[in-house]
Amino acid sequence: MYNKELFDYISRGNIEKSLYATCIFLIENSKIEVLEETLISICSHIGTFIQIRDIIKLNDIILSTRNIIENDKITISDYLILITKMCILCNIYNSSLVSKTGVLPLSKLREKIIDIFNIDSKLSSNGIMKFEMIIPPPDSEAYLLSLKIISSFIRIVRVIEDVESDNKDGIDLISIKFKNCFDYIIRKKYAIQTRLNPNECDPIYFLWGFIEILFQHEDFIHSYYWLFCNNYKKSLKAQRVGLIYGCAVAIIFSYKKSSSNSWNQNELNVIHKTKEISLEMIKQVREDLKSKNLLPEPSLKEKKEKFRDEEEKTNKSKLDGINFLTSFIPKVEVVDKNNDTYGIPPIVFEEELKTIT
């Protein structure tokens, strides 16, 4: 189960409160699994609204989240930097007109993607062999449907390969349409049995299988699937379905890598400041908990050993950097291009003083 309070702080882009709450998790340590589940849920949340112009940032977050979960050692700065990046990316879209994937009525969603599947395209015998692990038996009702989905997706890949790299609007529209296809298939609840998951007919396994067969060599794409599967159970599907939506955009990005922008200088300044103050912040939070009798002595002793090596690297207070973090407020100027609800304008960042209560 994820922590709702921390999830809300991050999804609202509140850097200060997100970092403070994360420090509490790191100090307590016993609830680290809840923290990890919250990180995965945030990745999924971002996946529901991410656009290709910012997908490289989500890819960075996805890889960092996986690395943190796989690493047995708690590195304070890694956690806090990741949280900061998540807050920045959530803040970019909080005031924009981007529609979240998964909320459009199915009838309207069908209108947006039906052209993808209307074109008659065949899957060759070699193609059938390549995807045999996710294609149902020939006598299955979903056999022809699975062939249609696979051949249509392959056609999208071929189309994106032919699009000029400087046609960013065209690439953006294709990525949105591709993501909508995943959304429609999942919410339509087609029953597609695969050899990868013979006991499951949920189409999300079929879609992940398609991704893994074609793109498992791309570490940043595979990491979306890795996070989805980490300690997975059916009750977590709603929390994690956004990972496959974000992955769909990442697939298009893998063919047109110039279509996305990395962290800009303002964002990097905030990220670097978080790294500078991370050790002092954890010390401050620990002292706060101790003063309120919320930090039992045994827990403090357990954590001293884990933090000692990193704490020795700093010998002066850098807590004044908190003011820098709390004053960083991303701003988005929204322009409705041709009444297209998916049109995303260039993102403008400003530094502006603001008191966070």
C-alpha positions as CSV (number, residue, x, y, z in Angstrom):
1,M,0.0,0.0,0.0
2,Y,1.3,3.5,-0.8
3,N,1.3,6.4,1.5
4,K,-1.5,8.8,0.5
5,E,-0.1,11.8,2.3
6,L,3.3,11.6,0.6
7,F,1.6,10.8,-2.7
8,D,-0.5,14.0,-2.4
9,Y,2.5,16.1,-1.6
10,I,4.5,14.9,-4.6
11,S,1.5,15.0,-7.1
12,R,0.8,18.6,-6.0
13,G,4.5,19.5,-6.6
14,N,5.1,20.5,-3.0
15,I,8.9,19.9,-2.8
16,E,9.4,21.0,0.9
17,K,6.7,18.8,2.4
18,S,7.5,15.9,0.1
19,L,11.2,15.9,1.1
20,Y,10.3,16.2,4.8
21,A,7.9,13.3,4.6
22,T,10.4,11.2,2.7
23,C,13.0,11.9,5.4
24,I,10.7,10.5,8.0
25,F,10.4,7.3,6.0
26,L,14.1,7.0,5.7
27,I,14.7,7.5,9.4
28,E,12.0,5.0,10.4
29,N,13.3,2.6,7.8
30,S,10.8,-0.1,8.8
31,K,8.2,1.4,6.3
32,I,10.6,1.5,3.4
33,E,8.4,-0.8,1.4
34,V,5.6,1.7,1.7
35,L,7.9,4.4,0.5
36,E,8.9,2.3,-2.5
37,E,5.3,1.6,-3.4
38,T,4.5,5.3,-3.2
39,L,7.4,6.0,-5.6
40,I,6.0,3.4,-8.1
41,S,2.5,4.9,-7.8
42,I,3.8,8.4,-8.5
43,C,5.6,7.0,-11.6
44,S,2.3,5.6,-12.7
45,H,0.5,8.8,-12.0
46,I,2.9,10.8,-14.2
47,G,2.5,8.2,-16.9
48,T,-1.2,9.1,-17.2
49,F,-0.4,12.7,-18.4
50,I,3.2,12.7,-19.7
51,Q,3.7,14.1,-23.2
52,I,6.6,13.2,-25.4
53,R,8.3,16.6,-25.0
54,D,9.0,15.6,-21.3
55,I,9.2,11.8,-21.6
56,I,13.0,11.8,-21.2
57,K,12.5,13.2,-17.7
58,L,10.1,10.4,-16.8
59,N,12.5,7.9,-18.3
60,D,15.1,9.3,-15.9
61,I,12.7,9.0,-13.0
62,I,11.7,5.5,-13.9
63,L,15.3,4.3,-14.1
64,S,16.2,6.0,-10.8
65,T,13.2,4.5,-9.0
66,R,14.2,1.0,-10.2
67,N,17.8,1.6,-9.1
68,I,16.7,2.7,-5.6
69,I,14.4,-0.3,-5.1
70,E,17.0,-2.7,-6.3
71,N,19.8,-1.2,-4.1
72,D,19.9,-2.6,-0.6
73,K,21.8,0.4,0.7
74,I,19.8,3.5,1.6
75,T,21.4,6.6,0.0
76,I,19.7,9.7,1.3
77,S,20.5,12.0,-1.5
78,D,19.3,9.5,-4.2
79,Y,15.9,9.4,-2.6
80,L,15.5,13.1,-2.1
81,I,16.8,13.9,-5.6
82,L,14.2,11.5,-7.1
83,I,11.4,13.1,-5.0
84,T,12.5,16.5,-6.2
85,K,12.4,15.4,-9.9
86,M,8.9,13.9,-9.4
87,C,7.7,17.1,-7.8
88,I,9.1,19.2,-10.7
89,L,7.5,17.0,-13.3
90,C,4.1,16.9,-11.5
91,N,4.2,20.7,-11.1
92,I,4.7,21.2,-14.9
93,Y,1.4,19.6,-15.7
94,N,-0.7,20.6,-12.6
95,S,-1.9,23.9,-14.3
96,S,-2.0,22.7,-17.9
97,L,-4.8,21.5,-20.0
98,V,-3.4,18.0,-20.6
99,S,-6.1,15.3,-20.4
100,K,-5.2,12.3,-18.2
101,T,-5.2,9.0,-19.9
102,G,-8.0,6.6,-18.6
103,V,-10.8,9.1,-18.1
104,L,-12.2,9.7,-21.6
105,P,-15.5,7.8,-22.2
106,L,-14.8,4.7,-24.3
107,S,-17.1,5.8,-27.1
108,K,-15.1,9.0,-27.6
109,L,-11.8,7.2,-27.1
110,R,-12.8,4.8,-29.8
111,E,-13.3,7.7,-32.2
112,K,-9.8,8.8,-31.7
113,I,-8.1,5.5,-32.4
114,I,-10.4,3.5,-34.7
115,D,-8.5,4.6,-37.8
116,I,-5.4,2.7,-36.5
117,F,-7.3,-0.6,-36.7
118,N,-9.4,0.1,-39.8
119,I,-6.6,-0.3,-42.2
120,D,-6.3,-3.9,-43.4
121,S,-2.8,-5.1,-42.4
122,K,-1.6,-8.7,-42.2
123,L,1.0,-10.2,-39.9
124,S,3.4,-12.4,-41.8
125,S,4.2,-16.0,-40.8
126,N,7.5,-14.7,-39.4
127,G,5.7,-12.1,-37.4
128,I,3.3,-14.7,-36.0
129,M,6.3,-16.8,-35.0
130,K,8.0,-13.8,-33.4
131,F,4.9,-13.0,-31.2
132,E,3.8,-16.6,-30.6
133,M,4.2,-16.2,-26.9
134,I,1.4,-13.6,-26.7
135,I,-0.9,-14.8,-29.6
136,P,-3.8,-17.0,-28.4
137,P,-4.4,-20.4,-30.0
138,P,-6.0,-20.3,-33.5
139,D,-9.3,-21.6,-32.1
140,S,-9.5,-18.7,-29.6
141,E,-12.0,-15.9,-30.2
142,A,-9.2,-13.4,-29.5
143,Y,-6.8,-14.9,-32.1
144,L,-7.7,-12.6,-35.0
145,L,-8.0,-9.7,-32.6
146,S,-4.5,-10.2,-31.3
147,L,-3.2,-10.3,-34.9
148,K,-5.0,-7.1,-35.7
149,I,-3.6,-5.3,-32.7
150,I,0.0,-6.5,-33.3
151,S,0.0,-5.7,-37.0
152,S,-1.6,-2.2,-36.3
153,F,1.1,-1.4,-33.7
154,I,3.9,-2.5,-36.0
155,R,2.4,-0.1,-38.6
156,I,2.5,2.7,-36.1
157,V,6.2,2.0,-35.5
158,R,6.9,2.1,-39.3
159,V,5.0,5.4,-39.6
160,I,7.0,7.0,-36.8
161,E,10.2,5.9,-38.4
162,D,9.3,7.8,-41.6
163,V,8.3,11.0,-39.8
164,E,10.8,13.8,-39.9
165,S,12.5,14.5,-36.6
166,D,11.7,18.2,-36.7
167,N,8.0,17.5,-37.1
168,K,7.5,17.6,-33.3
169,D,3.7,18.2,-33.5
170,G,3.3,15.1,-35.7
171,I,5.4,13.0,-33.4
172,D,3.4,14.3,-30.4
173,L,0.1,13.3,-32.0
174,I,1.3,9.8,-32.9
175,S,2.5,9.3,-29.3
176,I,-0.9,10.4,-28.0
177,K,-2.7,8.1,-30.4
178,F,-0.5,5.2,-29.5
179,K,-1.1,5.7,-25.8
180,N,-4.8,6.0,-26.4
181,C,-4.7,2.6,-28.2
182,F,-3.3,1.0,-25.0
183,D,-6.0,2.8,-23.0
184,Y,-8.8,1.6,-25.2
185,I,-7.7,-2.1,-25.3
186,I,-7.2,-2.2,-21.5
187,R,-10.5,-0.5,-20.6
188,K,-12.4,-2.5,-23.3
189,K,-11.4,-5.6,-21.2
190,Y,-10.8,-7.9,-24.2
191,A,-10.0,-11.4,-23.0
192,I,-6.7,-12.3,-24.5
193,Q,-4.9,-15.4,-23.2
194,T,-1.2,-15.6,-23.7
195,R,1.4,-18.3,-23.2
196,L,3.3,-15.8,-21.0
197,N,0.5,-15.7,-18.5
198,P,-1.7,-18.7,-19.4
199,N,-3.9,-18.2,-16.3
200,E,-4.7,-14.6,-17.0
201,C,-6.8,-13.1,-19.8
202,D,-6.4,-9.4,-18.9
203,P,-5.2,-7.6,-22.1
204,I,-2.6,-5.7,-20.1
205,Y,-0.4,-8.8,-20.0
206,F,-0.8,-9.1,-23.8
207,L,0.3,-5.5,-24.2
208,W,3.3,-5.8,-21.9
209,G,4.2,-9.0,-23.8
210,F,4.2,-7.0,-27.0
211,I,6.5,-4.4,-25.5
212,E,8.9,-6.9,-24.0
213,I,9.2,-8.9,-27.3
214,L,10.2,-5.8,-29.3
215,F,11.9,-3.5,-26.8
216,Q,13.4,-5.5,-23.9
217,H,16.8,-4.4,-25.1
218,E,16.0,-0.8,-24.2
219,D,16.7,-0.6,-20.5
220,F,14.5,2.5,-19.9
221,I,11.5,0.8,-21.6
222,H,12.0,-2.5,-19.8
223,S,12.2,-0.6,-16.5
224,Y,8.6,0.5,-16.9
225,Y,7.6,-3.2,-17.0
226,W,10.0,-4.0,-14.1
227,L,8.3,-1.4,-11.9
228,F,4.8,-2.7,-12.9
229,C,5.8,-6.3,-11.9
230,N,7.6,-5.4,-8.7
231,N,5.7,-7.1,-5.9
232,Y,2.6,-7.0,-8.2
233,K,-0.8,-8.3,-7.3
234,K,-4.1,-7.7,-9.0
235,S,-5.3,-5.2,-6.5
236,L,-2.4,-2.9,-7.6
237,K,-3.4,-2.8,-11.2
238,A,-5.3,0.5,-10.9
239,Q,-2.3,2.1,-9.2
240,R,0.1,0.9,-11.8
241,V,-1.7,1.0,-15.1
242,G,-0.2,4.5,-15.8
243,L,3.2,2.8,-16.2
244,I,2.1,1.2,-19.5
245,Y,0.7,4.5,-20.7
246,G,4.0,6.3,-20.1
247,C,5.8,3.3,-21.6
248,A,3.8,3.8,-24.8
249,V,5.1,7.3,-25.1
250,A,8.6,6.1,-24.3
251,I,8.4,3.7,-27.2
252,I,7.7,6.5,-29.7
253,F,10.6,8.5,-28.1
254,S,13.0,5.6,-28.7
255,Y,12.6,6.2,-32.4
256,K,12.7,10.0,-32.2
257,K,14.9,10.9,-29.3
258,S,15.2,14.6,-30.4
259,S,11.5,15.1,-29.7
260,S,12.0,15.4,-25.9
261,N,13.7,17.9,-23.7
262,S,16.0,17.1,-20.7
263,W,16.0,19.0,-17.4
264,N,16.5,22.7,-18.0
265,Q,18.9,24.8,-16.0
266,N,16.4,26.1,-13.5
267,E,15.3,22.5,-12.8
268,L,18.9,21.3,-12.5
269,N,19.6,24.1,-10.0
270,V,16.8,22.8,-7.8
271,I,18.0,19.2,-8.2
272,H,21.6,20.1,-7.3
273,K,20.4,22.2,-4.3
274,T,18.5,19.2,-3.0
275,K,21.7,17.1,-3.2
276,E,23.6,19.8,-1.3
277,I,21.2,20.0,1.6
278,S,20.1,16.3,1.8
279,L,22.3,15.3,4.7
280,E,21.5,18.4,6.8
281,M,17.8,17.9,6.0
282,I,17.8,14.3,7.3
283,K,19.6,15.5,10.5
284,Q,17.1,18.3,11.0
285,V,14.1,16.0,10.6
286,R,15.6,13.5,12.9
287,E,16.1,16.2,15.5
288,D,12.5,17.3,15.1
289,L,11.2,13.8,15.6
290,K,13.4,13.3,18.6
291,S,12.2,16.6,20.2
292,K,8.6,15.4,19.8
293,N,9.5,12.0,21.3
294,L,8.6,10.4,18.0
295,L,12.1,8.8,17.5
296,P,12.8,5.9,19.9
297,E,16.4,5.6,20.9
298,P,16.9,2.1,19.3
299,S,15.8,3.4,15.9
300,L,18.3,6.3,16.2
301,K,21.1,3.9,16.9
302,E,20.2,1.7,14.0
303,K,20.2,4.7,11.6
304,K,23.5,6.2,12.9
305,E,25.5,3.4,11.3
306,K,23.8,3.8,8.0
307,F,24.2,7.6,7.8
308,R,27.7,7.9,9.3
309,D,29.7,7.6,6.1
310,E,27.6,10.2,4.3
311,E,27.4,12.6,7.2
312,E,31.2,12.8,7.4
313,K,31.3,14.3,3.9
314,T,29.7,17.5,5.1
315,N,30.8,19.8,8.0
316,K,28.8,22.9,7.6
317,S,25.1,23.7,7.5
318,K,23.4,24.1,4.2
319,L,19.8,24.3,5.4
320,D,19.5,27.8,4.0
321,G,19.1,26.0,0.7
322,I,15.5,25.1,1.8
323,N,14.5,28.6,0.9
324,F,15.7,28.0,-2.6
325,L,13.6,24.9,-3.0
326,T,10.4,26.4,-1.6
327,S,10.7,29.4,-3.8
328,F,11.0,27.3,-7.0
329,I,7.5,27.3,-8.6
330,P,7.3,26.0,-12.2
331,K,4.9,28.0,-14.3
332,V,3.1,26.8,-17.4
333,E,1.6,29.0,-20.1
334,V,-1.3,27.2,-21.8
335,V,-2.3,27.9,-25.4
336,D,-5.2,26.1,-27.0
337,K,-3.7,25.1,-30.4
338,N,-6.5,24.6,-32.9
339,N,-8.8,23.6,-30.1
340,D,-6.7,20.4,-29.7
341,T,-6.8,19.4,-26.0
342,Y,-3.6,17.6,-26.5
343,G,-1.6,20.6,-27.7
344,I,1.1,21.4,-25.1
345,P,2.9,24.8,-25.3
346,P,6.5,25.4,-24.4
347,I,7.0,25.3,-20.7
348,V,8.3,28.4,-18.9
349,F,10.0,28.2,-15.5
350,E,10.2,31.1,-13.1
351,E,11.8,31.6,-9.7
352,E,9.3,33.3,-7.4
353,L,9.2,33.8,-3.7
354,K,6.3,31.9,-2.0
355,T,5.7,30.8,1.5
356,I,4.6,27.2,1.8
357,T,2.5,26.5,4.9
